[in-house]
């Protein structure tokens, strides 16, 4: 997956969690979807009074977020497969 600010890549969601990546941040009243790498998070973000990550005041309105699918490919452990069985009187 890729950081929505700097574009740095990491191999897996689990590795991102271990390395301190965060999934979203509040910029004022707007939630910005991530993920955001630990470097961007430590530099640009802080915890608010509710324990949520928010963009520091001095960076609000100055960050350009990358758009797109930040997960290169879905790993097997996160896929869900459903099977539907039906009954027939034949």
C-alpha positions in Angstrom: 0.0 0.0 0.0 1.1 3.6 -0.5 1.0 6.7 1.7 -1.7 9.1 0.6 0.7 12.1 1.2 4.2 11.1 0.2 3.5 8.0 -1.8 6.1 5.7 0.0 5.1 2.1 -0.4 5.0 -0.8 2.1 4.4 -4.5 1.4 1.3 -5.2 3.6 -1.3 -3.9 5.9 0.1 -5.8 8.8 3.6 -4.3 8.2 2.0 -0.9 8.1 0.2 -1.4 11.4 3.5 -2.6 13.0 5.3 0.5 11.6 2.8 3.0 12.9 0.8 3.8 9.7 -2.7 5.3 10.3 -5.8 4.8 8.2 -7.3 8.4 8.3 -6.8 11.9 9.7 -9.2 14.8 10.5 -8.5 18.1 8.8 -10.8 20.4 10.6 -14.3 18.9 10.2 -13.3 16.7 7.2 -12.0 13.2 7.4 -9.2 12.4 5.0 -8.7 8.8 4.0 -5.2 7.4 4.1 -3.3 5.3 4.7 -0.6 7.6 6.1 3.0 6.5 6.8 4.6 6.9 10.2 6.9 9.7 8.9 4.1 11.8 7.6 2.0 11.1 10.7 4.7 12.1 13.1 5.5 15.3 11.3 2.1 16.5 10.2 -0.4 15.1 12.7 -1.3 15.1 16.3 -3.9 13.5 18.6 -6.9 15.6 19.5 -8.8 15.7 22.7 -10.8 12.6 21.6 -7.8 10.5 20.8 -8.3 10.9 17.0 -5.5 11.9 14.7 -5.8 15.4 13.3 -3.7 17.5 10.9 -1.7 20.1 12.9 -3.1 23.6 12.5 -0.1 24.9 10.6 -0.6 22.3 7.9 -4.4 22.6 7.3 -5.2 23.5 3.8 -1.6 23.0 2.6 -1.5 19.3 2.1 -2.2 17.7 -1.3 -3.6 14.2 -0.8 -3.0 11.6 -3.5 -6.1 10.0 -4.9 -6.6 6.4 -6.1 -6.3 2.9 -4.9 -3.5 2.8 -2.4 -3.5 -1.0 -2.0 -1.5 -2.6 -4.9 -3.3 -5.9 -4.6 -5.6 -7.5 -2.0 -3.8 -10.2 0.0 -5.4 -13.6 0.3 -5.9 -13.2 4.0 -8.3 -10.3 3.4 -10.5 -12.0 0.7 -13.9 -13.4 1.5 -15.4 -16.1 -0.6 -19.1 -17.0 -0.4 -20.8 -20.2 -1.6 -24.5 -20.5 -2.0 -26.1 -23.9 -1.9 -29.6 -24.6 -3.1 -32.0 -27.5 -2.7 -33.7 -29.0 -5.7 -36.5 -31.6 -5.8 -35.2 -33.1 -9.1 
